[in-house]
Amino acid sequence: MPVNPNDPRVKRTRQLLLQSFMELIEQKKNIYSISVQDITDRATVNRATFYAHFEDKYAFLECWMRQKFQKKLERELPNHSISNMSSLRSLIQIVFDFLALTRQYMIRTPENSPYEPLFESAIHKELYQLLFTWLSEEAKAPEAKKAVESTALLISWGILGTAIQWSRDPEHRPAEEMVQEMLVVVAAGLAPVLEQP
C-alpha cells in the first residue's frame, strides 16, 4: 500500500531515513558501501518501513539528491521562483555551483561515480519542474501555452547539459563566462513562450 507523502508521520520517517544516510556518509565517506540495512539500522526502523517509502536504494538516492538541490534553490533563489533575467541567471549559476560540488565529491570517492547519472537525473527533474511551473504561469498566448512543456524540457536539459560539461573541466573556462553565455541562449529560447499576445 503506497504511503501518503503529505502525512506528517511519513514526512518524519523519510526525514529520519535521509538524516541517517547523511550521518553514514559523514562516517563512511562513500555511497556505494552504504546499504539499506545500514540506513534502517541507523534510523532504528525496519527494512519493510524503508521499502514502504522507497522502491529501492536508487529511488532513495534520487530523493536525497533532489532534496539537496531543493534546499540549495530555497537558500539561493528568492522565493524559490523565477521572475526576471536576474533570477534566471541565479538559477543557472546555482546549477553550475551545485554540479561543481557534486563532481568534487565524486572525484574524491571514485566508487561513487556510477551514481552520477542518477544524481544528474534528479537535478534535472527539479530544474524541469521549476521551469515548467514558471512558464505555465507566465505564458499568455494559447499557442505559447502549448509550447510550455517542450520549452521547459529543452531549456532544463540545455542548462544541465552545459553545466555537466563545464563541471568535467572547470579550469577550461570560468563558470561566470559560461553562465552568461547560457543566459543569452536560454533567454532566446524562452522568448517565444514569454512574449505577450
N, C-alpha and C positions, 0 to 999 in steps of 0.2 A: 504494500500500500504506500503510495507516494506521500512524502511529508509536505506540510503546508509551510512554504518558506516565510510566510508572514506571521506564523505562530511565534510568540516570544520565546517559548521553550526551544523551538527549532533553531532560532537565531542564536540563543545562548550555547546550545550544543555545538553548532557549527563554529562559533567563535572559540569555544573551548578546544575543538579539534585543530583549528588553524593556529591558535596560540601554542598548543603543544608541539605542533610541527615547527613553528618558529624557534622554540626553545631547543628542539632537536637539531635544527640546522646550526644554531649557535654552537652547540656542543660537538656535532659530528663534522661540520663544515662541508657536507655534500648531501645531495638529494638522493642519489641512486641507492645509497645504503640504508635509507630510512624506509622501513616497511610500514604497512598498515598496522601491523601488530605493535610496532614501536609507538606509533601515534596514539592508538587506542589505550595502550598501557599508560602512557604519559598523561592522557586525558582522563584516565580512570573510567572509561566506557568500554562496552564490549564491541567486538567486530561487527555484530549484527546492527548495532547503532550506527557505526560508520557507514555500512552499506545501505542503511535506510536513507542516509543523506547524500551519499555519493556512489555512483556506479562502480568506480574503481579508483585506484591511486591517480590515474591520469585525469579523471574528472575533478578529483580533489585538488591536484596541482593547478589545473586550469582555473578553478575557483580562487585559489590562493593568489595566482598571478593577476587575475582580474581585480581582486580586492586591493592588491598593492598598487596597481595602476589607478584605480578609482581614488585611492587615498591621495596619491600624488596630484591627480586632477583637482580634487577638493581643496588641497593646500595651495595650489599654484594658479588655478584658473578661477577668477572671480565668479562667484555664484554658480560654478560648475557649468558655465554656459558660454556660448559664442555670441557676441553682439556686434562686433566690428572687425576690421582688419587687424587691429592691435591684439584682440583676444584670439583671433585665428593664428596670428604669429606666435602668441604664447602657447597655443595648443601644439603647433608644430615643434616649438622648442622643447616642450615637455616630452614629446615622443622621442626626440633626439637624446635628451638627457637621460630618460628612463632606459632607453636601449643601451646607451653607453655604460650605465651602471650594471645592467643585466649582463652585458657582454664581458665586462671585467670579472664578474663573479664566475661566469662560465669558463673563462680563460684560466683563472686561478685554480679551478677544480674541473679539469677536462672530463672527468667522469659524468659531469652534469650536462655536457654539450648535447647528448641525444634529446634532452628536454627542450632545447631551443625552439624547434618548430612549434611545439605545444604552447610555449610561452608567447611566441610571436602571434600565434592564432588567438590567444586570449587577449592580447593587447589590441589586435585588430577588431575583435568583437566589440570591445568597449569604445574604440575610436569610431567604428562604423555607427554604433548606436547613438553616440553623441552627435555626430554629423547628421544622421538621419532625422533625429528629433529636431535639431535646429533648422534644417532645411524644410522639414514638414511644416514648421511654424512660420517660416519666412516666405515660402513660395506663394505667390499671389495668383498668377495666371493659371488657368486649368491645365494648359499644356505643360507648364513648369512643374505642377504637382505630380504629373505622370512621370517626370524625369527624376524625381527626388531619390528614389531607391537606387537607380543606376548611378546617379551622380555621387551619392554618399559612398557607394561601393568603390567607384573609381577613385575618388579623392582619398578615401581612407587607405586603400592599397597603395596609392601613389605616395602619400606621406610615409606610411610604414615602410614600404619597399626602399625608398630613398634613405630613410633613417637606418634601416638594416645595413644597406650597402655602405653607408658612411661609417657605421659603427665597426665594420670589419677593418677599416683602415683610417682611423680618425686623424692621423698625422698628415694624411694626404691633402686635406682641405679643412679649413676651420669650420666648425659647426655653424657659427653665425652666418658665414657666407652661404652655406648650403640651405640654411633655414630661410634666408632672404630670397634665394632663387626659388625655393619650393613655394614660398608665399606668393610670388608672382604667378607661377604656374597654377597654383590652387585657385587664386583669385580669378584667373581667366576661365578656369573650368567651372567655377561657381556662378559666374556672371549670367549665363542664360537662365538659371533657375531663380536667381535673386532679383533679376530685373523686374521692375514694376510693370503691370499691364498697361 
